[in-house]
């Protein structure tokens, strides 16, 4: 009788060990499935974020391209104004500069 009880206990332990192994394997499988799912979700979120950032970048590039034409026109206008101003000032003081240079060249100093 002790032998059958010992044999039954061993069978019960083996069954419990197999059940525990099945539980561990199921947990590992669930863990691996969740990790794969998390990786897929992360990759999808990264792709969405990358697309969002790229779209914003393209908007900024297009906006700056549109502004660059306006900036070029503004700079051309300002440059033309400065050239006109310098030409006017040059014409206005050119006689005075010529007289000053002639005086410096013709004056003899000891």
C-alpha positions in Angstrom: 0.0 0.0 0.0 2.9 2.3 0.8 4.3 1.5 -2.6 1.1 2.4 -4.4 0.9 5.7 -2.4 4.5 6.5 -3.3 3.9 5.6 -6.9 0.8 7.7 -7.0 2.7 10.6 -5.4 5.4 10.4 -8.1 2.8 10.4 -10.8 1.2 13.4 -9.2 4.5 15.2 -9.1 5.2 14.4 -12.7 1.8 15.6 -13.7 2.3 18.8 -11.7 5.7 19.3 -13.3 4.3 18.9 -16.8 1.4 21.3 -16.0 4.0 23.8 -14.6 6.0 23.4 -17.8 2.9 24.1 -19.9 2.2 27.2 -17.9 5.8 28.4 -18.3 5.7 27.8 -22.0 2.3 29.6 -22.4 3.7 32.5 -20.4 6.8 32.7 -22.6 4.6 32.5 -25.7 2.4 35.3 -24.4 5.4 37.4 -23.5 7.0 36.9 -27.0 3.6 37.8 -28.6 3.3 40.9 -26.5 6.9 42.0 -27.3 6.2 41.5 -31.0 3.0 43.5 -30.7 4.8 46.3 -28.8 7.5 46.4 -31.4 5.0 46.6 -34.2 3.1 49.4 -32.4 6.3 51.3 -31.7 7.4 51.0 -35.4 4.0 52.3 -36.5 4.2 55.2 -34.0 7.7 56.0 -35.3 6.5 56.0 -38.9 3.6 58.3 -38.0 5.8 60.7 -36.1 8.4 60.6 -38.9 5.7 61.4 -41.5 4.4 64.2 -39.3 7.8 65.8 -38.8 8.6 65.4 -42.5 5.4 67.1 -43.4 6.1 70.0 -41.1 9.6 70.3 -42.5 8.3 70.4 -46.1 5.8 73.1 -45.1 8.7 75.2 -43.7 10.8 74.6 -46.8 8.0 75.6 -49.0 7.2 78.7 -46.9 10.8 79.8 -46.9 11.1 79.2 -50.6 8.0 81.4 -51.1 9.5 84.0 -48.9 12.9 83.9 -50.6 11.4 85.4 -53.8 9.9 88.2 -51.7 13.2 88.6 -49.8 15.2 88.8 -53.1 12.9 91.5 -54.4 13.1 93.4 -51.2 16.9 93.2 -51.2 17.1 94.3 -54.8 14.9 97.3 -54.0 17.0 98.2 -50.9 20.2 97.8 -52.9 18.9 100.0 -55.7 17.9 102.7 -53.1 21.3 102.6 -51.5 23.0 102.9 -54.9 20.8 105.9 -55.8 21.5 107.5 -52.4 25.3 107.0 -52.8 25.2 108.3 -56.3 23.3 111.4 -55.2 25.7 112.0 -52.2 28.7 111.4 -54.5 27.4 114.0 -57.0 26.7 116.4 -54.2 30.1 116.3 -52.6 32.3 115.6 -55.6 33.2 119.2 -56.2 34.2 119.6 -52.5 36.3 116.4 -52.7 38.1 117.5 -55.9 38.9 120.9 -54.4 40.2 119.4 -51.2 42.4 116.9 -53.3 43.8 119.7 -55.5 44.6 121.8 -52.4 46.5 118.9 -50.8 48.4 118.1 -54.0 49.3 121.7 -54.8 50.3 122.8 -51.3 54.0 122.7 -50.6 55.0 122.0 -47.0 58.5 122.2 -45.5 
